[in-house]
Structures are given as C-alpha cells and as structure tokens.
C-alpha cells in the first residue's frame, strides 16, 4: 500500500533474519537457538520504508540469552 501518515507496521528480526511483520502490540517468538540471540524491531510505513525521526530510524534491539534448559 501507499504511505499514509499514522499507518504502518513493524518488522521483527532474529539474528538478522526477518521472521515476521507485526500489526499488533505483541508477538510470541516460539523458539530461539541456544546462546546469544539478537531481536530487533523496526517501524515501517505501509510501503515498507523504515520510519524515522529526522535521520534516526525508529528501531529497537536487544540480546536474549537462551541456555540449554530453554530458559
């Protein structure tokens, strides 16, 4: 779709691989590999361009540690 102010969605990445488009306030990631995993979310317009404030892209990134017991 064409860009419209106030509309869009998020792209969710795990370890640099896009796993989903997100249209709601939360999502469940079923499983992550053991070790350190990077989860990143970007906010995107309807035409998939990344949204930004000035030159700062709207994104968040965190690291999730998974041990051998799955926690």
mmCIF file as Biopython writes it, N, C-alpha, C and O atoms, coordinates in Angstrom:
data_model
#
loop_
_atom_site.group_PDB
_atom_site.id
_atom_site.type_symbol
_atom_site.label_atom_id
_atom_site.label_alt_id
_atom_site.label_comp_id
_atom_site.label_asym_id
_atom_site.label_entity_id
_atom_site.label_seq_id
_atom_site.pdbx_PDB_ins_code
_atom_site.Cartn_x
_atom_site.Cartn_y
_atom_site.Cartn_z
_atom_site.occupancy
_atom_site.B_iso_or_equiv
_atom_site.auth_seq_id
_atom_site.auth_asym_id
_atom_site.pdbx_PDB_model_num
ATOM 1   N N  . UNK A ? 1  ? 0.835  -1.196  0.000  1.0 0.0 1  A 1 
ATOM 2   C CA . UNK A ? 1  ? 0.000  0.000   0.000  1.0 0.0 1  A 1 
ATOM 3   C C  . UNK A ? 1  ? 0.869  1.244   0.000  1.0 0.0 1  A 1 
ATOM 4   O O  . UNK A ? 1  ? 2.063  1.184   0.294  1.0 0.0 1  A 1 
ATOM 5   N N  . UNK A ? 2  ? 0.271  2.349   -0.326 1.0 0.0 2  A 1 
ATOM 6   C CA . UNK A ? 2  ? 0.981  3.629   -0.321 1.0 0.0 2  A 1 
ATOM 7   C C  . UNK A ? 2  ? 1.167  4.124   1.115  1.0 0.0 2  A 1 
ATOM 8   O O  . UNK A ? 2  ? 0.409  3.766   2.017  1.0 0.0 2  A 1 
ATOM 9   N N  . UNK A ? 3  ? 2.183  4.945   1.300  1.0 0.0 3  A 1 
ATOM 10  C CA . UNK A ? 3  ? 2.433  5.543   2.611  1.0 0.0 3  A 1 
ATOM 11  C C  . UNK A ? 3  ? 1.270  6.436   3.012  1.0 0.0 3  A 1 
ATOM 12  O O  . UNK A ? 3  ? 0.760  7.216   2.207  1.0 0.0 3  A 1 
ATOM 13  N N  . UNK A ? 4  ? 0.853  6.309   4.282  1.0 0.0 4  A 1 
ATOM 14  C CA . UNK A ? 4  ? -0.148 7.202   4.859  1.0 0.0 4  A 1 
ATOM 15  C C  . UNK A ? 4  ? 0.316  7.535   6.266  1.0 0.0 4  A 1 
ATOM 16  O O  . UNK A ? 4  ? 0.641  6.640   7.046  1.0 0.0 4  A 1 
ATOM 17  N N  . UNK A ? 5  ? 0.347  8.821   6.594  1.0 0.0 5  A 1 
ATOM 18  C CA . UNK A ? 5  ? 0.762  9.229   7.934  1.0 0.0 5  A 1 
ATOM 19  C C  . UNK A ? 5  ? -0.067 8.501   8.992  1.0 0.0 5  A 1 
ATOM 20  O O  . UNK A ? 5  ? -1.285 8.375   8.867  1.0 0.0 5  A 1 
ATOM 21  N N  . UNK A ? 6  ? 0.616  8.026   10.034 1.0 0.0 6  A 1 
ATOM 22  C CA . UNK A ? 6  ? -0.049 7.361   11.141 1.0 0.0 6  A 1 
ATOM 23  C C  . UNK A ? 6  ? -0.368 5.895   10.915 1.0 0.0 6  A 1 
ATOM 24  O O  . UNK A ? 6  ? -0.991 5.263   11.769 1.0 0.0 6  A 1 
ATOM 25  N N  . UNK A ? 7  ? 0.048  5.335   9.771  1.0 0.0 7  A 1 
ATOM 26  C CA . UNK A ? 7  ? -0.199 3.919   9.495  1.0 0.0 7  A 1 
ATOM 27  C C  . UNK A ? 7  ? 1.116  3.199   9.239  1.0 0.0 7  A 1 
ATOM 28  O O  . UNK A ? 7  ? 2.109  3.815   8.851  1.0 0.0 7  A 1 
ATOM 29  N N  . UNK A ? 8  ? 1.113  1.900   9.459  1.0 0.0 8  A 1 
ATOM 30  C CA . UNK A ? 8  ? 2.291  1.099   9.186  1.0 0.0 8  A 1 
ATOM 31  C C  . UNK A ? 8  ? 2.307  -0.158  10.022 1.0 0.0 8  A 1 
ATOM 32  O O  . UNK A ? 8  ? 1.269  -0.610  10.505 1.0 0.0 8  A 1 
ATOM 33  N N  . UNK A ? 9  ? 3.476  -0.715  10.190 1.0 0.0 9  A 1 
ATOM 34  C CA . UNK A ? 9  ? 3.649  -1.971  10.904 1.0 0.0 9  A 1 
ATOM 35  C C  . UNK A ? 9  ? 5.106  -2.098  11.332 1.0 0.0 9  A 1 
ATOM 36  O O  . UNK A ? 9  ? 5.938  -1.250  11.009 1.0 0.0 9  A 1 
ATOM 37  N N  . UNK A ? 10 ? 5.398  -3.162  12.057 1.0 0.0 10 A 1 
ATOM 38  C CA . UNK A ? 10 ? 6.775  -3.424  12.475 1.0 0.0 10 A 1 
ATOM 39  C C  . UNK A ? 10 ? 7.324  -4.621  11.702 1.0 0.0 10 A 1 
ATOM 40  O O  . UNK A ? 10 ? 6.572  -5.503  11.287 1.0 0.0 10 A 1 
ATOM 41  N N  . UNK A ? 11 ? 8.641  -4.639  11.515 1.0 0.0 11 A 1 
ATOM 42  C CA . UNK A ? 11 ? 9.347  -5.816  11.007 1.0 0.0 11 A 1 
ATOM 43  C C  . UNK A ? 11 ? 10.135 -6.375  12.187 1.0 0.0 11 A 1 
ATOM 44  O O  . UNK A ? 11 ? 10.805 -5.629  12.901 1.0 0.0 11 A 1 
ATOM 45  N N  . UNK A ? 12 ? 10.054 -7.680  12.389 1.0 0.0 12 A 1 
ATOM 46  C CA . UNK A ? 12 ? 10.743 -8.338  13.502 1.0 0.0 12 A 1 
ATOM 47  C C  . UNK A ? 12 ? 11.845 -9.227  12.935 1.0 0.0 12 A 1 
ATOM 48  O O  . UNK A ? 12 ? 11.611 -10.035 12.036 1.0 0.0 12 A 1 
ATOM 49  N N  . UNK A ? 13 ? 13.047 -9.062  13.474 1.0 0.0 13 A 1 
ATOM 50  C CA . UNK A ? 13 ? 14.219 -9.818  13.030 1.0 0.0 13 A 1 
ATOM 51  C C  . UNK A ? 13 ? 14.810 -10.588 14.207 1.0 0.0 13 A 1 
ATOM 52  O O  . UNK A ? 13 ? 14.857 -10.077 15.326 1.0 0.0 13 A 1 
ATOM 53  N N  . UNK A ? 14 ? 15.255 -11.804 13.960 1.0 0.0 14 A 1 
ATOM 54  C CA . UNK A ? 14 ? 16.011 -12.579 14.944 1.0 0.0 14 A 1 
ATOM 55  C C  . UNK A ? 14 ? 17.335 -12.938 14.285 1.0 0.0 14 A 1 
ATOM 56  O O  . UNK A ? 14 ? 17.368 -13.593 13.243 1.0 0.0 14 A 1 
ATOM 57  N N  . UNK A ? 15 ? 18.411 -12.505 14.902 1.0 0.0 15 A 1 
ATOM 58  C CA . UNK A ? 15 ? 19.763 -12.761 14.391 1.0 0.0 15 A 1 
ATOM 59  C C  . UNK A ? 15 ? 19.899 -12.320 12.937 1.0 0.0 15 A 1 
ATOM 60  O O  . UNK A ? 15 ? 20.516 -13.005 12.121 1.0 0.0 15 A 1 
ATOM 61  N N  . UNK A ? 16 ? 19.310 -11.160 12.625 1.0 0.0 16 A 1 
ATOM 62  C CA . UNK A ? 16 ? 19.440 -10.573 11.303 1.0 0.0 16 A 1 
ATOM 63  C C  . UNK A ? 16 ? 18.496 -11.115 10.245 1.0 0.0 16 A 1 
ATOM 64  O O  . UNK A ? 16 ? 18.541 -10.667 9.099  1.0 0.0 16 A 1 
ATOM 65  N N  . UNK A ? 17 ? 17.642 -12.066 10.597 1.0 0.0 17 A 1 
ATOM 66  C CA . UNK A ? 17 ? 16.700 -12.665 9.649  1.0 0.0 17 A 1 
ATOM 67  C C  . UNK A ? 17 ? 15.290 -12.181 9.979  1.0 0.0 17 A 1 
ATOM 68  O O  . UNK A ? 17 ? 14.830 -12.322 11.112 1.0 0.0 17 A 1 
ATOM 69  N N  . UNK A ? 18 ? 14.606 -11.610 8.984  1.0 0.0 18 A 1 
ATOM 70  C CA . UNK A ? 18 ? 13.237 -11.139 9.202  1.0 0.0 18 A 1 
ATOM 71  C C  . UNK A ? 18 ? 12.332 -12.343 9.391  1.0 0.0 18 A 1 
ATOM 72  O O  . UNK A ? 18 ? 12.262 -13.221 8.531  1.0 0.0 18 A 1 
ATOM 73  N N  . UNK A ? 19 ? 11.626 -12.380 10.542 1.0 0.0 19 A 1 
ATOM 74  C CA . UNK A ? 19 ? 10.751 -13.516 10.826 1.0 0.0 19 A 1 
ATOM 75  C C  . UNK A ? 19 ? 9.272  -13.159 10.739 1.0 0.0 19 A 1 
ATOM 76  O O  . UNK A ? 19 ? 8.432  -14.053 10.641 1.0 0.0 19 A 1 
ATOM 77  N N  . UNK A ? 20 ? 8.933  -11.859 10.772 1.0 0.0 20 A 1 
ATOM 78  C CA . UNK A ? 20 ? 7.515  -11.510 10.776 1.0 0.0 20 A 1 
ATOM 79  C C  . UNK A ? 20 ? 7.297  -10.033 10.502 1.0 0.0 20 A 1 
ATOM 80  O O  . UNK A ? 20 ? 8.187  -9.200  10.676 1.0 0.0 20 A 1 
ATOM 81  N N  . UNK A ? 21 ? 6.083  -9.741  10.067 1.0 0.0 21 A 1 
ATOM 82  C CA . UNK A ? 21 ? 5.537  -8.389  10.099 1.0 0.0 21 A 1 
ATOM 83  C C  . UNK A ? 21 ? 4.588  -8.376  11.284 1.0 0.0 21 A 1 
ATOM 84  O O  . UNK A ? 21 ? 3.851  -9.335  11.516 1.0 0.0 21 A 1 
ATOM 85  N N  . UNK A ? 22 ? 4.612  -7.293  12.024 1.0 0.0 22 A 1 
ATOM 86  C CA . UNK A ? 22 ? 3.806  -7.205  13.242 1.0 0.0 22 A 1 
ATOM 87  C C  . UNK A ? 22 ? 2.829  -6.051  13.115 1.0 0.0 22 A 1 
ATOM 88  O O  . UNK A ? 22 ? 3.223  -4.921  12.827 1.0 0.0 22 A 1 
ATOM 89  N N  . UNK A ? 23 ? 1.539  -6.344  13.333 1.0 0.0 23 A 1 
ATOM 90  C CA . UNK A ? 23 ? 0.491  -5.339  13.213 1.0 0.0 23 A 1 
ATOM 91  C C  . UNK A ? 23 ? -0.195 -5.060  14.543 1.0 0.0 23 A 1 
ATOM 92  O O  . UNK A ? 23 ? -1.105 -4.233  14.602 1.0 0.0 23 A 1 
ATOM 93  N N  . UNK A ? 24 ? 0.220  -5.726  15.603 1.0 0.0 24 A 1 
ATOM 94  C CA . UNK A ? 24 ? -0.396 -5.561  16.915 1.0 0.0 24 A 1 
ATOM 95  C C  . UNK A ? 24 ? 0.631  -5.188  17.963 1.0 0.0 24 A 1 
ATOM 96  O O  . UNK A ? 24 ? 1.797  -4.961  17.642 1.0 0.0 24 A 1 
ATOM 97  N N  . UNK A ? 25 ? 0.204  -5.122  19.223 1.0 0.0 25 A 1 
ATOM 98  C CA . UNK A ? 25 ? 1.093  -4.662  20.288 1.0 0.0 25 A 1 
ATOM 99  C C  . UNK A ? 25 ? 2.071  -5.707  20.822 1.0 0.0 25 A 1 
ATOM 100 O O  . UNK A ? 25 ? 2.981  -5.346  21.568 1.0 0.0 25 A 1 
ATOM 101 N N  . UNK A ? 26 ? 1.920  -7.001  20.468 1.0 0.0 26 A 1 
ATOM 102 C CA . UNK A ? 26 ? 2.843  -8.014  20.976 1.0 0.0 26 A 1 
ATOM 103 C C  . UNK A ? 26 ? 2.933  -9.166  19.984 1.0 0.0 26 A 1 
ATOM 104 O O  . UNK A ? 26 ? 2.096  -9.297  19.091 1.0 0.0 26 A 1 
ATOM 105 N N  . UNK A ? 27 ? 3.953  -9.995  20.149 1.0 0.0 27 A 1 
ATOM 106 C CA . UNK A ? 27 ? 4.063  -11.244 19.391 1.0 0.0 27 A 1 
ATOM 107 C C  . UNK A ? 27 ? 4.839  -12.259 20.209 1.0 0.0 27 A 1 
ATOM 108 O O  . UNK A ? 27 ? 5.644  -11.894 21.067 1.0 0.0 27 A 1 
ATOM 109 N N  . UNK A ? 28 ? 4.601  -13.507 19.946 1.0 0.0 28 A 1 
ATOM 110 C CA . UNK A ? 28 ? 5.283  -14.613 20.605 1.0 0.0 28 A 1 
ATOM 111 C C  . UNK A ? 28 ? 6.315  -15.180 19.638 1.0 0.0 28 A 1 
ATOM 112 O O  . UNK A ? 28 ? 5.982  -15.529 18.506 1.0 0.0 28 A 1 
ATOM 113 N N  . UNK A ? 29 ? 7.561  -15.272 20.079 1.0 0.0 29 A 1 
ATOM 114 C CA . UNK A ? 29 ? 8.600  -15.943 19.299 1.0 0.0 29 A 1 
ATOM 115 C C  . UNK A ? 29 ? 8.723  -17.339 19.890 1.0 0.0 29 A 1 
ATOM 116 O O  . UNK A ? 29 ? 9.151  -17.499 21.034 1.0 0.0 29 A 1 
ATOM 117 N N  . UNK A ? 30 ? 8.351  -18.339 19.119 1.0 0.0 30 A 1 
ATOM 118 C CA . UNK A ? 30 ? 8.201  -19.701 19.638 1.0 0.0 30 A 1 
ATOM 119 C C  . UNK A ? 30 ? 9.485  -20.301 20.185 1.0 0.0 30 A 1 
ATOM 120 O O  . UNK A ? 30 ? 9.464  -20.928 21.244 1.0 0.0 30 A 1 
ATOM 121 N N  . UNK A ? 31 ? 10.598 -20.126 19.491 1.0 0.0 31 A 1 
ATOM 122 C CA . UNK A ? 31 ? 11.842 -20.756 19.935 1.0 0.0 31 A 1 
ATOM 123 C C  . UNK A ? 31 ? 13.030 -19.959 19.425 1.0 0.0 31 A 1 
ATOM 124 O O  . UNK A ? 31 ? 13.010 -19.419 18.318 1.0 0.0 31 A 1 
ATOM 125 N N  . UNK A ? 32 ? 14.048 -19.897 20.242 1.0 0.0 32 A 1 
ATOM 126 C CA . UNK A ? 32 ? 15.311 -19.269 19.858 1.0 0.0 32 A 1 
ATOM 127 C C  . UNK A ? 32 ? 16.414 -20.294 20.041 1.0 0.0 32 A 1 
ATOM 128 O O  . UNK A ? 32 ? 16.331 -21.126 20.945 1.0 0.0 32 A 1 
ATOM 129 N N  . UNK A ? 33 ? 17.442 -20.259 19.212 1.0 0.0 33 A 1 
ATOM 130 C CA . UNK A ? 33 ? 18.549 -21.192 19.407 1.0 0.0 33 A 1 
ATOM 131 C C  . UNK A ? 33 ? 19.307 -20.902 20.697 1.0 0.0 33 A 1 
ATOM 132 O O  . UNK A ? 33 ? 19.288 -19.780 21.202 1.0 0.0 33 A 1 
ATOM 133 N N  . UNK A ? 34 ? 19.967 -21.919 21.219 1.0 0.0 34 A 1 
ATOM 134 C CA . UNK A ? 34 ? 20.767 -21.761 22.424 1.0 0.0 34 A 1 
ATOM 135 C C  . UNK A ? 34 ? 21.867 -20.733 22.189 1.0 0.0 34 A 1 
ATOM 136 O O  . UNK A ? 34 ? 22.435 -20.653 21.101 1.0 0.0 34 A 1 
ATOM 137 N N  . UNK A ? 35 ? 22.156 -19.954 23.215 1.0 0.0 35 A 1 
ATOM 138 C CA . UNK A ? 35 ? 23.197 -18.935 23.138 1.0 0.0 35 A 1 
ATOM 139 C C  . UNK A ? 35 ? 22.616 -17.539 23.078 1.0 0.0 35 A 1 
ATOM 140 O O  . UNK A ? 35 ? 21.474 -17.307 23.475 1.0 0.0 35 A 1 
ATOM 141 N N  . UNK A ? 36 ? 23.425 -16.604 22.572 1.0 0.0 36 A 1 
ATOM 142 C CA . UNK A ? 36 ? 23.021 -15.200 22.469 1.0 0.0 36 A 1 
ATOM 143 C C  . UNK A ? 36 ? 22.251 -14.973 21.171 1.0 0.0 36 A 1 
ATOM 144 O O  . UNK A ? 36 ? 22.699 -15.386 20.102 1.0 0.0 36 A 1 
ATOM 145 N N  . UNK A ? 37 ? 21.104 -14.324 21.262 1.0 0.0 37 A 1 
ATOM 146 C CA . UNK A ? 37 ? 20.275 -14.027 20.100 1.0 0.0 37 A 1 
ATOM 147 C C  . UNK A ? 37 ? 19.926 -12.550 20.096 1.0 0.0 37 A 1 
ATOM 148 O O  . UNK A ? 37 ? 19.587 -11.981 21.134 1.0 0.0 37 A 1 
ATOM 149 N N  . UNK A ? 38 ? 20.011 -11.934 18.931 1.0 0.0 38 A 1 
ATOM 150 C CA . UNK A ? 38 ? 19.643 -10.527 18.785 1.0 0.0 38 A 1 
ATOM 151 C C  . UNK A ? 38 ? 18.240 -10.447 18.209 1.0 0.0 38 A 1 
ATOM 152 O O  . UNK A ? 38 ? 17.957 -11.007 17.150 1.0 0.0 38 A 1 
ATOM 153 N N  . UNK A ? 39 ? 17.361 -9.743  18.919 1.0 0.0 39 A 1 
ATOM 154 C CA . UNK A ? 39 ? 15.999 -9.499  18.450 1.0 0.0 39 A 1 
ATOM 155 C C  . UNK A ? 39 ? 15.897 -8.008  18.160 1.0 0.0 39 A 1 
ATOM 156 O O  . UNK A ? 39 ? 16.191 -7.176  19.019 1.0 0.0 39 A 1 
ATOM 157 N N  . UNK A ? 40 ? 15.474 -7.675  16.929 1.0 0.0 40 A 1 
ATOM 158 C CA . UNK A ? 40 ? 15.379 -6.277  16.514 1.0 0.0 40 A 1 
ATOM 159 C C  . UNK A ? 40 ? 14.008 -6.033  15.907 1.0 0.0 40 A 1 
ATOM 160 O O  . UNK A ? 40 ? 13.471 -6.881  15.193 1.0 0.0 40 A 1 
ATOM 161 N N  . UNK A ? 41 ? 13.445 -4.861  16.197 1.0 0.0 41 A 1 
ATOM 162 C CA . UNK A ? 41 ? 12.152 -4.460  15.656 1.0 0.0 41 A 1 
ATOM 163 C C  . UNK A ? 41 ? 12.319 -3.095  15.002 1.0 0.0 41 A 1 
ATOM 164 O O  . UNK A ? 41 ? 12.870 -2.174  15.604 1.0 0.0 41 A 1 
ATOM 165 N N  . UNK A ? 42 ? 11.835 -2.970  13.756 1.0 0.0 42 A 1 
ATOM 166 C CA . UNK A ? 42 ? 11.852 -1.686  13.061 1.0 0.0 42 A 1 
ATOM 167 C C  . UNK A ? 42 ? 10.408 -1.272  12.793 1.0 0.0 42 A 1 
ATOM 168 O O  . UNK A ? 42 ? 9.545  -2.124  12.581 1.0 0.0 42 A 1 
ATOM 169 N N  . UNK A ? 43 ? 10.144 0.024   12.801 1.0 0.0 43 A 1 
ATOM 170 C CA . UNK A ? 43 ? 8.822  0.536   12.451 1.0 0.0 43 A 1 
ATOM 171 C C  . UNK A ? 43 ? 8.861  0.976   10.998 1.0 0.0 43 A 1 
ATOM 172 O O  . UNK A ? 43 ? 9.778  1.678   10.573 1.0 0.0 43 A 1 
ATOM 173 N N  . UNK A ? 44 ? 7.846  0.553   10.236 1.0 0.0 44 A 1 
ATOM 174 C CA . UNK A ? 44 ? 7.837  0.755   8.799  1.0 0.0 44 A 1 
ATOM 175 C C  . UNK A ? 44 ? 6.486  1.295   8.330  1.0 0.0 44 A 1 
ATOM 176 O O  . UNK A ? 44 ? 5.441  1.014   8.917  1.0 0.0 44 A 1 
ATOM 177 N N  . UNK A ? 45 ? 6.543  2.076   7.257  1.0 0.0 45 A 1 
ATOM 178 C CA . UNK A ? 45 ? 5.312  2.600   6.666  1.0 0.0 45 A 1 
ATOM 179 C C  . UNK A ? 45 ? 4.630  1.498   5.856  1.0 0.0 45 A 1 
ATOM 180 O O  . UNK A ? 45 ? 5.173  0.403   5.712  1.0 0.0 45 A 1 
ATOM 181 N N  . UNK A ? 46 ? 3.449  1.787   5.330  1.0 0.0 46 A 1 
ATOM 182 C CA . UNK A ? 46 ? 2.712  0.802   4.535  1.0 0.0 46 A 1 
ATOM 183 C C  . UNK A ? 46 ? 3.505  0.300   3.338  1.0 0.0 46 A 1 
ATOM 184 O O  . UNK A ? 46 ? 3.330  -0.844  2.919  1.0 0.0 46 A 1 
ATOM 185 N N  . UNK A ? 47 ? 4.381  1.144   2.777  1.0 0.0 47 A 1 
ATOM 186 C CA . UNK A ? 47 ? 5.180  0.717   1.627  1.0 0.0 47 A 1 
ATOM 187 C C  . UNK A ? 47 ? 6.531  0.122   2.048  1.0 0.0 47 A 1 
ATOM 188 O O  . UNK A ? 47 ? 7.430  -0.033  1.222  1.0 0.0 47 A 1 
ATOM 189 N N  . UNK A ? 48 ? 6.664  -0.203  3.320  1.0 0.0 48 A 1 
ATOM 190 C CA . UNK A ? 48 ? 7.813  -0.895  3.926  1.0 0.0 48 A 1 
ATOM 191 C C  . UNK A ? 48 ? 9.053  -0.036  4.116  1.0 0.0 48 A 1 
ATOM 192 O O  . UNK A ? 48 ? 10.081 -0.553  4.555  1.0 0.0 48 A 1 
ATOM 193 N N  . UNK A ? 49 ? 8.998  1.260   3.802  1.0 0.0 49 A 1 
ATOM 194 C CA . UNK A ? 49 ? 10.132 2.131   4.127  1.0 0.0 49 A 1 
ATOM 195 C C  . UNK A ? 49 ? 10.214 2.262   5.633  1.0 0.0 49 A 1 
ATOM 196 O O  . UNK A ? 49 ? 9.195  2.355   6.316  1.0 0.0 49 A 1 
ATOM 197 N N  . UNK A ? 50 ? 11.443 2.268   6.150  1.0 0.0 50 A 1 
ATOM 198 C CA . UNK A ? 50 ? 11.621 2.406   7.591  1.0 0.0 50 A 1 
ATOM 199 C C  . UNK A ? 50 ? 11.279 3.827   8.020  1.0 0.0 50 A 1 
ATOM 200 O O  . UNK A ? 50 ? 11.707 4.797   7.395  1.0 0.0 50 A 1 
ATOM 201 N N  . UNK A ? 51 ? 10.507 3.937   9.087  1.0 0.0 51 A 1 
ATOM 202 C CA . UNK A ? 51 ? 10.140 5.243   9.624  1.0 0.0 51 A 1 
ATOM 203 C C  . UNK A ? 51 ? 11.306 5.801   10.429 1.0 0.0 51 A 1 
ATOM 204 O O  . UNK A ? 51 ? 12.102 5.052   10.994 1.0 0.0 51 A 1 
ATOM 205 N N  . UNK A ? 52 ? 11.393 7.120   10.474 1.0 0.0 52 A 1 
ATOM 206 C CA . UNK A ? 52 ? 12.496 7.782   11.180 1.0 0.0 52 A 1 
ATOM 207 C C  . UNK A ? 52 ? 12.015 9.110   11.733 1.0 0.0 52 A 1 
ATOM 208 O O  . UNK A ? 52 ? 11.030 9.686   11.270 1.0 0.0 52 A 1 
ATOM 209 N N  . UNK A ? 53 ? 12.738 9.573   12.733 1.0 0.0 53 A 1 
ATOM 210 C CA . UNK A ? 53 ? 12.581 10.927  13.238 1.0 0.0 53 A 1 
ATOM 211 C C  . UNK A ? 53 ? 13.863 11.645  12.861 1.0 0.0 53 A 1 
ATOM 212 O O  . UNK A ? 53 ? 14.931 11.362  13.403 1.0 0.0 53 A 1 
ATOM 213 N N  . UNK A ? 54 ? 13.746 12.589  11.914 1.0 0.0 54 A 1 
ATOM 214 C CA . UNK A ? 54 ? 14.952 13.196  11.367 1.0 0.0 54 A 1 
ATOM 215 C C  . UNK A ? 54 ? 15.744 12.114  10.650 1.0 0.0 54 A 1 
ATOM 216 O O  . UNK A ? 54 ? 15.217 11.434  9.770  1.0 0.0 54 A 1 
ATOM 217 N N  . UNK A ? 55 ? 17.012 11.952  11.025 1.0 0.0 55 A 1 
ATOM 218 C CA . UNK A ? 55 ? 17.852 10.905  10.437 1.0 0.0 55 A 1 
ATOM 219 C C  . UNK A ? 55 ? 17.966 9.673   11.334 1.0 0.0 55 A 1 
ATOM 220 O O  . UNK A ? 55 ? 18.813 8.813   11.096 1.0 0.0 55 A 1 
ATOM 221 N N  . UNK A ? 56 ? 17.120 9.583   12.363 1.0 0.0 56 A 1 
ATOM 222 C CA . UNK A ? 56 ? 17.193 8.481   13.321 1.0 0.0 56 A 1 
ATOM 223 C C  . UNK A ? 56 ? 16.092 7.457   13.053 1.0 0.0 56 A 1 
ATOM 224 O O  . UNK A ? 56 ? 14.921 7.736   13.310 1.0 0.0 56 A 1 
ATOM 225 N N  . UNK A ? 57 ? 16.450 6.272   12.538 1.0 0.0 57 A 1 
ATOM 226 C CA . UNK A ? 57 ? 15.441 5.238   12.287 1.0 0.0 57 A 1 
ATOM 227 C C  . UNK A ? 57 ? 14.741 4.824   13.580 1.0 0.0 57 A 1 
ATOM 228 O O  . UNK A ? 57 ? 15.361 4.792   14.644 1.0 0.0 57 A 1 
ATOM 229 N N  . UNK A ? 58 ? 13.454 4.508   13.487 1.0 0.0 58 A 1 
ATOM 230 C CA . UNK A ? 58 ? 12.695 4.043   14.642 1.0 0.0 58 A 1 
ATOM 231 C C  . UNK A ? 58 ? 12.866 2.531   14.735 1.0 0.0 58 A 1 
ATOM 232 O O  . UNK A ? 58 ? 12.238 1.767   14.002 1.0 0.0 58 A 1 
ATOM 233 N N  . UNK A ? 59 ? 13.741 2.118   15.665 1.0 0.0 59 A 1 
ATOM 234 C CA . UNK A ? 59 ? 14.063 0.705   15.837 1.0 0.0 59 A 1 
ATOM 235 C C  . UNK A ? 59 ? 14.510 0.449   17.256 1.0 0.0 59 A 1 
ATOM 236 O O  . UNK A ? 59 ? 14.964 1.353   17.956 1.0 0.0 59 A 1 
ATOM 237 N N  . UNK A ? 60 ? 14.374 -0.794  17.670 1.0 0.0 60 A 1 
ATOM 238 C CA . UNK A ? 60 ? 14.848 -1.230  18.981 1.0 0.0 60 A 1 
ATOM 239 C C  . UNK A ? 60 ? 15.528 -2.579  18.806 1.0 0.0 60 A 1 
ATOM 240 O O  . UNK A ? 60 ? 15.125 -3.387  17.970 1.0 0.0 60 A 1 
ATOM 241 N N  . UNK A ? 61 ? 16.570 -2.814  19.611 1.0 0.0 61 A 1 
ATOM 242 C CA . UNK A ? 61 ? 17.334 -4.059  19.521 1.0 0.0 61 A 1 
ATOM 243 C C  . UNK A ? 61 ? 17.694 -4.502  20.927 1.0 0.0 61 A 1 
ATOM 244 O O  . UNK A ? 61 ? 18.039 -3.682  21.777 1.0 0.0 61 A 1 
ATOM 245 N N  . UNK A ? 62 ? 17.612 -5.810  21.170 1.0 0.0 62 A 1 
ATOM 246 C CA . UNK A ? 62 ? 18.014 -6.370  22.454 1.0 0.0 62 A 1 
ATOM 247 C C  . UNK A ? 62 ? 18.648 -7.738  22.230 1.0 0.0 62 A 1 
ATOM 248 O O  . UNK A ? 62 ? 18.450 -8.361  21.187 1.0 0.0 62 A 1 
ATOM 249 N N  . UNK A ? 63 ? 19.403 -8.196  23.210 1.0 0.0 63 A 1 
ATOM 250 C CA . UNK A ? 63 ? 20.008 -9.513  23.170 1.0 0.0 63 A 1 
ATOM 251 C C  . UNK A ? 63 ? 19.298 -10.407 24.169 1.0 0.0 63 A 1 
ATOM 252 O O  . UNK A ? 63 ? 19.069 -10.016 25.314 1.0 0.0 63 A 1 
ATOM 253 N N  . UNK A ? 64 ? 18.952 -11.607 23.732 1.0 0.0 64 A 1 
ATOM 254 C CA . UNK A ? 64 ? 18.271 -12.603 24.577 1.0 0.0 64 A 1 
ATOM 255 C C  . UNK A ? 64 ? 19.180 -13.811 24.701 1.0 0.0 64 A 1 
ATOM 256 O O  . UNK A ? 64 ? 19.623 -14.367 23.696 1.0 0.0 64 A 1 
ATOM 257 N N  . UNK A ? 65 ? 19.458 -14.218 25.929 1.0 0.0 65 A 1 
ATOM 258 C CA . UNK A ? 65 ? 20.294 -15.399 26.175 1.0 0.0 65 A 1 
ATOM 259 C C  . UNK A ? 65 ? 19.410 -16.606 26.433 1.0 0.0 65 A 1 
ATOM 260 O O  . UNK A ? 65 ? 18.484 -16.551 27.243 1.0 0.0 65 A 1 
ATOM 261 N N  . UNK A ? 66 ? 19.704 -17.700 25.734 1.0 0.0 66 A 1 
ATOM 262 C CA . UNK A ? 66 ? 18.963 -18.950 25.919 1.0 0.0 66 A 1 
ATOM 263 C C  . UNK A ? 66 ? 19.962 -20.004 26.368 1.0 0.0 66 A 1 
ATOM 264 O O  . UNK A ? 66 ? 20.960 -20.255 25.693 1.0 0.0 66 A 1 
ATOM 265 N N  . UNK A ? 67 ? 19.686 -20.618 27.516 1.0 0.0 67 A 1 
ATOM 266 C CA . UNK A ? 67 ? 20.590 -21.667 27.988 1.0 0.0 67 A 1 
ATOM 267 C C  . UNK A ? 67 ? 20.069 -23.034 27.567 1.0 0.0 67 A 1 
ATOM 268 O O  . UNK A ? 67 ? 19.001 -23.128 26.962 1.0 0.0 67 A 1 
ATOM 269 N N  . UNK A ? 68 ? 20.800 -24.084 27.874 1.0 0.0 68 A 1 
ATOM 270 C CA . UNK A ? 68 ? 20.456 -25.432 27.404 1.0 0.0 68 A 1 
ATOM 271 C C  . UNK A ? 68 ? 19.132 -25.933 27.935 1.0 0.0 68 A 1 
ATOM 272 O O  . UNK A ? 68 ? 18.565 -26.859 27.354 1.0 0.0 68 A 1 
ATOM 273 N N  . UNK A ? 69 ? 18.602 -25.358 29.028 1.0 0.0 69 A 1 
ATOM 274 C CA . UNK A ? 69 ? 17.305 -25.785 29.553 1.0 0.0 69 A 1 
ATOM 275 C C  . UNK A ? 69 ? 16.159 -25.062 28.853 1.0 0.0 69 A 1 
ATOM 276 O O  . UNK A ? 69 ? 14.995 -25.343 29.136 1.0 0.0 69 A 1 
ATOM 277 N N  . UNK A ? 70 ? 16.471 -24.124 27.930 1.0 0.0 70 A 1 
ATOM 278 C CA . UNK A ? 70 ? 15.450 -23.415 27.184 1.0 0.0 70 A 1 
ATOM 279 C C  . UNK A ? 70 ? 14.990 -22.121 27.812 1.0 0.0 70 A 1 
ATOM 280 O O  . UNK A ? 70 ? 14.095 -21.465 27.279 1.0 0.0 70 A 1 
ATOM 281 N N  . UNK A ? 71 ? 15.575 -21.737 28.928 1.0 0.0 71 A 1 
ATOM 282 C CA . UNK A ? 71 ? 15.171 -20.507 29.616 1.0 0.0 71 A 1 
ATOM 283 C C  . UNK A ? 71 ? 15.986 -19.330 29.156 1.0 0.0 71 A 1 
ATOM 284 O O  . UNK A ? 71 ? 15.780 -18.213 29.632 1.0 0.0 71 A 1 
#
